[in-house]
Amino acid sequence: MVTLNRQMHQRRDTAINWQNEDPTMPVGEIGFVTDTQQVRIGDGATNWITSTNDICPEVSSFAGYGPGSRVFRTDLGLEFRNNGMAWYSTAVFQMQFSYRRANSGYTSTGGQIYMPIPFLGVYDMIIDSVDFAMLWSATANWTISLSSATSANIYTTIASTNFTTGGANTVNTSRIINPPNPGATAVILRSQVDEISGFANVEPSVIVNYRLGV
């Protein structure tokens, strides 16, 4: 048996040079970032900055990592990615507002969740989408919304939708993509439902799909 000893040298450069060149690497090619120890694998189609094919390094800070980087923060226990503007968690979290049945005749009813800013003492809240759903008992028209509020009770609408149903035991759903994020002074998220017309009892629900940003 013949043993061949070979030394492999992968494509390598500094983080700033990778970003400036922004190459599209062939399938299987390995790119090594010499100053951050980041490793990325080419797919033949995606440029460096937008590629997500990282071998994710474990770090305790974002220092030295730029646009397109993906790292696992050991101190926070989460994986983050840099989109060129901010760091955000690759994991998506959910917050749900569920109501008991809202009876016909309500002009408004709401639910609130207290949300410290920065969120959990560390993070911004980056909302990917808001899902609205409503189960009906009869024909009616209702509006359902999600808003944020400051400690001075100044409310700002994040997302809202209007539902109309033609009969009983029907469900309406709606998804709002990339709505505005809560402001830096927000302390509360509030969901509210309002009857516009009709005589239905409704069972509304709101799900907020969000990431954590730092």
Secondary structure, DSSP 8 states (H G I E B T S, - for coil): ----------EEE-HHHHHHH--B--TT-EEEETTT--EEE--SS-BTTT---EE--EESS-TT--TT-EEEETTTTEEEEE-SS-EEESS-EEEEEE-S-B-TT-S-EEEEEE--SSBTTTBEEEEEEEEEEEEESSSEEEEEEEEEEETT--EEEEEEEEEEESSSS-EEEEEEES-----TTEEEEEEEEEEEEE---EEEEEEEEEEEE-
